[in-house]
Amino acid sequence: MGYRQPVRVSLAHYGLLWLGYHLGHLRSRTRPAEETVRGAALRICGAATATASFVLAGVDRVRPRPLGDGALLLLAALTGIGALAVAGPLGIALAHWMMTSPDAAPPMGAVVVVGVALLGLLYLVFASKGGRRVSRENADG
């Protein structure tokens, strides 16, 4: 029989081993609850995945056609008028918020209005179906 060298581990690894050894009895008591929570989490993830795929399929079906020049001009004008109509009250609300105490929360109405406007614009920009495709014969002139 020879002399065995002790296993050298880092202080962090030793701390984890020590913690696992002393909390082992706690783990054996919480194992049934852990399995229940894991099963519920798997079911929730499955439901979320199914819901997301259903919503994405629905969004894909309702994509608008590309707009013509006149309709696009009208939509841009309406967006500009709406932005001006919202900018005044929003600016006043943000000015009042800036005059309050430093730890005051921003007005949530302003955050919601800006978020909805950005989502609407993103939908209009990126959700249109593919329109005219340029063939090679037309592209070459």
Secondary structure, DSSP 8 states (H G I E B T S, - for coil): ----------HHHHHHHHHHHHTHHHHHHHHHHHHHHHHHHHHHHHHHHHHHHHHHHHHHHT------HHHHHHHHHHHHHHHHHHHHHHHHHHHHHHTS-TT----HHHHHHHHHHHHHHHHHHH---------HHHHH-
